[in-house]
Amino acid sequence: MFMILALANFTCRVDSQLAKNIFLLGGQSNMFGLGGVVKNSWDGVIPPECKPNPAILKLDAKLQWVEAKEPLHNDIDTNVTSGIGPGMPYANAILKNDSRLGVLGLVPCAVSGSKITNWQNGTFLYNQLVRRAKAAVRGGGVIRAMLWYQGESDTVRKTDADAYRGRMQKFVTDLRNDLGISKLLIIQVALASGGKHYTGIVREAQLKLGLPNIITVDAQWLPLQKDNLHLTTPSQVRLGGMLAAAFLRTLEIN
């Protein structure tokens, strides 16, 4: 079920004296993070790769920079119990491998159960993503990339699966236009699951999106929880490392 984002008034001041390299986190439950969550209860286990670091900040629901810690999305979609996602292991892996970026700022925006239609231009989630992104850079930071993991909800109906490629293309194009970042790097995750008949159609759309400056990390072989839908905590840690490696390769190229 599509959940409403619990966000604060956007007139709040952003305390952003530190975060200079900013990463948006968008999508649905596997970006939101359900690692360690069973029957709406999180086990509280935080792997070393997900530990807090003073050099990793998060833009919270009040639009203030705070030290990031798990569960990263706990104040964003408050209708769902959050656990471990890929955001913290991603940031820790970047700092471990390249400290030149300095303080990192994570902007959690993912919402469990959301379809790609829920992220189209003019929708609630799209507007909140744009607003949070713009708030994040008010202190002089730069958005380096958006991490995107979404699509499971679009595997249920063939009409949604067939339309996924066009809808995703429009979402990316509109977001780049509205943020004024024509070459915004998108690091998307190709589905590991879906549990429905049309997962293959959505995966093919993701792997052949046909837009520039999009990197796809394939999560297909990462172990899932018993629900056969959500990544386990170790899988989220591994995915975070894969996403970080993809981003770091762009620094080598540039």
N, C-alpha and C positions, 0 to 999 in steps of 0.2 A: 504494500500500500504506500502511496506517495505521502511523504511526511512534510509538514511545514517547518521551515527553518525558524529557529528561535533566535532572532537577532535583535540587538538593541538599536536604539535611535541613532541614526547615522550622523547626527550633529555632534556626537561625542568626540572629544579631542583624542588624537592619536599620539601617544608618546613614542616617537619613532627616532630617537637620537642615535640608535645603534644599527638597526637592520638595514643593510645596504643591498644585499642580494636576495631577492624575493622570489618565492615559488608558490604558485597557486595550486591548490589541491582540489580537484573537482571530480564528480562522478557519483556513484551510488555506493552500496554497502561495502564492497571490497576496498574502496578507497577510504570510506568512512572508518572502516576497521572493526571487524568482529572477531579478530583473533582472540581466542580464550573465552569467548562468550558462548555459554550454553544455557538454554532455557531462560534467556533474558538476564543472566547473571555472569559477570566477568570474573575470572579466576584471580585477577590481580597480579599475575605473573608478568614481570617486565624483563625481557632478555637484556643482556649487556649492550647489545646494539641499539637498544631503544631508550637507554638511560638519558636523563637530562644532561644538558651541557650549556654552560653560560653563553656560549656562542651560537645557540639555537633559540630563536624567539618564535613566538606565535602571535598572530593577530587574533585576539579573543573576540567574543561576541559583543563586547563593549567598544571594540575598535581601539584597543590599547595593546601595545607590545608587552608581552609577559614572557617569562622563561617557559619554553615549551616542555611539556611532559605528557606522558600517556595517562589516560586516553586522549589523544590529540583533538578529537572532535566532540568531546563530552559536553561542551556548551553550545554546540552549533545545531545539531538535530537532537533536541532533548527528549523526543518521543521514543528513541531507541537507545538501548544500553550499548555503549561503545566500548571497544577493547583495543587491541593492537592493530594498527594499519601500517602502510608502507612509509608514511611520512617521516617518522623519527629515525628508522634505520637508514632511510635515504639521506637525511641531513648528516647523520653521524658518519656515514660512509664517505660523503663528500669531504668533510673536515679531516677524516683520517687519511684520505688520499691526496688532498690538495688544500692546504690551509690558507692559500693566498686569497681566497674569497672572503675571508674574515667572517663577520657575524652574518648568519643566515636567518631570513625571516620566512616562516611558513604561514600560509593563509588558508586554513581549512574551510572548505565550502561544500563538501560532499554531503549528499542526503540519501539515506537508505531507501531503496525501492523506486528511485526516480527513473523515468524513461527519458529518452532523448528529446521527446516533445516537451517535457517539463523544463528543458534547458534552451528552448528556442527564444529568439529575440522578443522581448516584451513580457515574457513570463516572470513569475515571482523569483524563481531560482536564478534565471539569467540576470535579472536586474540586481539581485543581491551579490552575485559574483562580480559584476562590473563595479558596483559600489564599494565592495570590500577591496577589490584590486586597486581602485583609485585612492581609497583611504590609505592603503599600505604604502603608497609612494609619496605621500604628502611630506614626509621628512627627508626626501631626497634619495630614497632607495630606487633600485632598478628591478623590474620584473624580468627575471632571466628565463623562466619557462613555466608552463602549466603541466602538471602531472594529471593525467586523466584516465580513470578506470571506470567504465560504465558500459552497459549494453545487455546485462542479464535480463532486465525487464523487457527488452525488445525482442527476446527470443520466443516469447509465448505465442504471438500471433504472426502469421506469415506476412500479413500486410505491413506490420511494423518492421519486421526483419528486412523485407524487400525495400522499404523506404529508408532504412537506416543510413546508407551511404550518403544520400542526398541531404538528409537532415543533419548529419554530422558535418558535412561540408559547409552547410549554411551556418551552423553554430560557430565553427571555427572562423569563417570569413567575417561574420558579424562581430564576434568577440575581438578579433584583431582590429577591425575598423573602429569599434567603440572605445578601445583602449589606446588607439593611435599607435599600435605596434604592428606594422604590416607584416613583419617576419617573426612574430612571436613564436618561439619554439614550443611545440606541443610534443610531449613524450606520453604517448598513449599505451595502454595495456590491451593486448589482444586477449579475449576472454579465455579464462581457464575453465569456465563452467557456464551453465545456463539451465541445464537439466530439462530443456524443452527441445522440441523437434527442430527448431530453426536456429539453433546456436551456430551451425556451420555457415549459414547465410550471413549472420552478423559478423562472424570472424572474417569471412572473405571480404566483407565491406571494410573492415578495419585494416586488413592487410593490403588492400588496394584502394586506399582512400583517394589518392591522386592529387593531393595538395602538397605544396612545397613546405619544407622545414617542419616535417612531422616525422618523428622517430617512433617506431612500434616495438615494444618489448613484449614477447610472447610468454604468457603465463600458463599455457596449456598443460604443461606437465607438473605444475606445482601441486603438492598434495592438498586435498580439501578436507574439511570437517565432515562429520557423518551426514550432514544435510546435503552433501554433494554439490554445494553451491558456494560456500564461503571458505576462504583460505584459512589454514591453520596459522597459529602464531609463528612457527618456524618458516612457513611459506611466505608470510608477510615480511619477515626479516630478509629472506632471500630476495623477494621482489624489490624491496627497498634498495638492496645492493645492486640489483640489475638495473634499476632506474638510475641510480647514481653513476654506474659505469657508463650508461648511455649518455648522460649529461657530460661527464668528464671527457668523453671522446670528442664532443663538440669543441671543447676548449683546446684540445690538441690540434684539431683541424683549423681552428681560427688563430 
